[in-house]
Amino acid sequence: MNTTQLIALTIALLILNSVFVIGLDRAPARGLTIGPDNEDEGLYPIIEPPTGWRSHWRSVCIAGAILTTSAIATLPLLLT
């Protein structure tokens, strides 16, 4: 693997890692219900926990961030 390919791979992994970290920041909590105590007085609707594929959003982002960070850490080994 030459230097240009290594730099391109590093940049791609950094971007992918950033996407996973931002996704983790935006991931909704599993058991959290946000909303007013009394629906008649509330100014915003109750936010329910995610369902379907969105319930796995947080764990996928954590795994992706760990894998991309590990890949970035092992990139210098490809130079030898």
Residue pairs with C-beta under 8 A, 6 or more apart in sequence:
1 9
1 78
1 79
6 75
6 78
6 79
9 75
10 72
10 75
13 68
13 71
13 72
13 75
14 72
16 64
16 68
17 64
17 65
17 68
17 69
17 72
19 64
20 61
20 62
20 64
20 65
20 68
21 61
21 65
23 57
23 60
23 61
23 64
24 58
24 61
24 62
24 65
27 57
27 58
27 61
28 47
28 49
28 50
28 54
28 57
28 58
29 49
29 58
30 49
30 50
30 55
30 58
31 49
32 47
32 49
33 46
33 47
33 48
33 49
34 46
34 47
35 42
35 44
35 45
35 46
35 47
36 42
36 43
36 44
36 46
39 46
49 55
50 57
